[in-house]
Amino acid sequence: MIDPTPKVRALAEAELYRAELEARRLARRLSLIGMAAFIALFAVVMLIVAGFLYLSEIYGYPLGALITGGVLTVLAFVALVFAAKAPGRADRLELELANQAIASARADVKRDFDTIERTLNDLTLGVLGLVKGGPGSLPLITIVVGAIAAMSPALRRFLMPFLRKD
């Protein structure tokens, strides 16, 4: 008999691999967005401090804080640009291969289940052939019961009503 378990396992492994790829890509992107948000927050704080110090003292420390805030803002922008970058060719190819493996595993599982279903249908028709018989022939049960009825007149009286076809 056909065992679909290995193919179902292969399908599950392919699905898990695809989910792992998506999770890794999403985690990488979220970490870059988190870094950008942290740097942007720090930059805003520095720019506020720089603006305040610049207004309070025309030159000196505030200019250094303003430059620091500007550099942090540029860093946040660069991190956001990297986070917004579309998946590269290798990432797309890897995801496409994972999707092909899943499609292949699904097709294998479907083929196995179809084979099992056909086998069960054949077995069911075989059992029905014993009871109903084929076209132009008597069922096997009728032949066996008729042979038993031929052995004894008492059994014949009991079994013959069941053997008559209406």
N, C-alpha and C positions, 0 to 999 in steps of 0.2 A: 504494500500500500504506500501511497505517496505521503511523505511527511512534510508539511509546509513550515514547520518550526524554524529550520535554518534560514529560509527565505524571509520569514517574518522578522527574525532576529536581524538579518542583514538590512531590512527596511528600517527597523528601529534604530540601528546603528547609523545608517545614512541620515535619518532625520535628526538624530542627536548631534551628528557632526555638523550638519547645516546650522542647527540652532546654536552650537558652540561657536561657529564662525561668526554668526550674526551678533552673538553676545560679546565676543572679543572686540569686534569692530565698534559696537555701540559703547563698550566700556572705554576703549581708546578715545573715542570722540567725546564722551562725557567727561573724561579726565582733562582733556584739553579745554573744553568749555568751562570746567570748574576752575582750572588754573587761570584762564582768561578773566573769569568773573572775579576771582580773588585779586589778581593784579589790577584790574580795572577799579575795584573798590579801594585798594591801596593808593592807586593813582589819583582817584578823586579826593581822597583824604589829603594826599600830599599837595595837590593843586589848590585845595581850599586853604591849607596851612600856608602854602607859598603865596597865594593871593593876599591873605591876611598880613603875613610878614612883609610882603612887598609894599602894601599900602602903609603899614606902620613904619617901616624904615625904607626909604626910597631905594637904597642899594645895599648889598651885603648878603647876609644869609638867605633872604628870600629868593634871590636869583638862583642860588644853588638848589633850593627846594623846588623852584619852578622847573629847572632843568631836569631834576630827578623825576618829578611828576610827568613831564613830557616824555622822558625815556620809558617810564612805566606804562604810559598810555600807548606808546608805539609797540611795546612788548605785548600788551593785551591785544592790540590789533593784529599783530603777527600770529598770535596763538589762535585768534578767531578765524583768521584766513586759513590756517592749517586745519582747524576743526571743520570748516565749511567745505574743504576740498572733497570732491567726489572720489569714490573708491578708485584705486588705480587699476591698471590693466590686469595685474597679477591677482588682485582681490576679486575682480569680476570673473576672471577665468576660474579661480578656485571655487567661487560660488556656483558658477555654471557647471563645473564638474560634480559638485555635491548635488545639484539639482538633477543631473543626468543619472547619478547613482541611485537617487531616490526613485526616479521614474522607472529605471530598470528593475529595481527591487520590487516596486509596486506591480509591474507587469509580471514578474516571476511569481509573486504571491497570487495574483489573479489567475494566472495560468494553472497553478497548482490547485486552487480552489475549484476552478472549472473542471479540471480532471477528476477531482474527488466527487464533484456533483454528477459528472457523467457516469462514473463508476457506480455511485449509489443508484442512479436511475437504471443502469443496466441490471444491477442486482435486484431492484424492485420489479423490473419487468420479468426477470427470470423466475422470481417467486410467484408472480401473477401467472406466468405460463404453467406452473405446476397446478395452480388452482383452476384457471380458466381454459387452458389449452391454447394451442396455436391455431392459425387459420386452417381449417380442413382436418384437424386432428382432435382426438379426445385428450382431456387433461390427464396428467399422470395419476392424480388422486383417484379419478374415476376408474381408471384401469386397475389400480391396486385394490380399491374397494370392490370392484366387480369380481376380481379374482378371489377375494376373501368370501364374497357372497356365493360364489359357485361351489365352495367347499361344503357348505351346510345349508339345508333347506330352512332352518330356523333363522340363520343370519340373513338368508336371501329375503325372507318376508320382512325382516326389519330394515335391511339396507336398500332394497329396490326402490322404495318411494323416494329416496334421496338421489338415486342414480338416474331417474327418469328426467329427461330434458323437456321443458314445457315449450 
